[in-house]
Amino acid sequence: MNSRIVPDAAARIEPLPRTPSAAVVTASYAPDFERCRLLCETMDRHVTGVARHYILVEPRDMALFRQLEGSRRTIVDERNLLPRWLHVFDDPLSLFRRRIWLSFRTQPLRGWHVQQLRRIAIAAHAREDVLVFCDSDVAFLKPFDANAFWRNGKARLFRRDGVLADDGHDEHHIWSRNAGSTLGIDPAKLPTHDYISTLIAWRRETVNAMRERIEETHGRDWVSVVGSARKFSECMLYGRYVDDVLEGAGHFNGSEEFCRVHWNGQALSDDEFRRFVDTMAPEQVAIGMQSFIGTDVGRIRRLIGLDR
């Protein structure tokens, strides 16, 4: 490991502009297209304070997702984001139903891994000050202004304090430890915070500085470093970089989740769905129905009053 680290990273953090520019970033793929279409429709109806919406997809999905492109919505090919040595194939072990990304520099990666890499990589191509990450299985139900993500020149870091100090959360512990190793953080510094959610914001320049930190620490491309461990979380990487490397510089913390997510279990019945929406917290403006649960998009449309 290369110990040549850029010094005083926190001292290089400049305040955000008085009125920062913001972009929403969504990584998606063909099976989630109709969910992503619903996200776009509800964003256009309810979200303000956003200059652009980037949708990041693999090459074979570009033509499909271009249906969603517009004056403020751009479909981005992952070939413009990730190294050419990372190659995608149909996976014969899944009877060619799933995709796999292979190289000699990483572990074999699945779509959810590569979606995380795209979210990090877009910071080198976007021009907006703040990147707001929103999954494609989210739908906005209420007005939302992206100004919620900055205050007095600082960006909002979503953080649940002390969660990892409790029992359980085994996978999150692994992601956090791997983030620490990737960032060259002293392993004796035990993580306690969780940073994982959807509808969260990062500072673009901070993401790029985080990538530089990874490459300075390990002496090789950041994608090869992150992808060398199959158990990683982009949210943990950014959160630990801000807290453990920058010591919070340029950020303020917020634990309220703006999106209420049905993470796992069975698809909700109509009555359960209505109760789920009715019991949203006051600050929650969107819902997420995890796509792998299999909730029919048409049902969601009907239940939120957006029948096509």
Secondary structure, DSSP 8 states (H G I E B T S, - for coil): ------S-TGGG-----SS--EEEEEE--GGGHHHHHHHHHHHHHHEES-SEEEEEE-GGGHHHHGGG-BTTEEEEEGGGTS-TT-EEEE-GGGTTSSEEEE-SSS--B-HHHHHHHHHHHGGGT---SEEEE--TTEEE-S-EEGGGGEETTEEEEE-BTTGGGSS--HHHHHHHHHHHHHHT--TTS----B---SSEEEEHHHHHHHHHHHHHHHSS-HHHHHTTSSS--HHHHHHHIIIIISTTTTEEEE---SEEEE-SSS---HHHHHHHHHT--TT--EEEE-GGG---HHHHHHHTT---
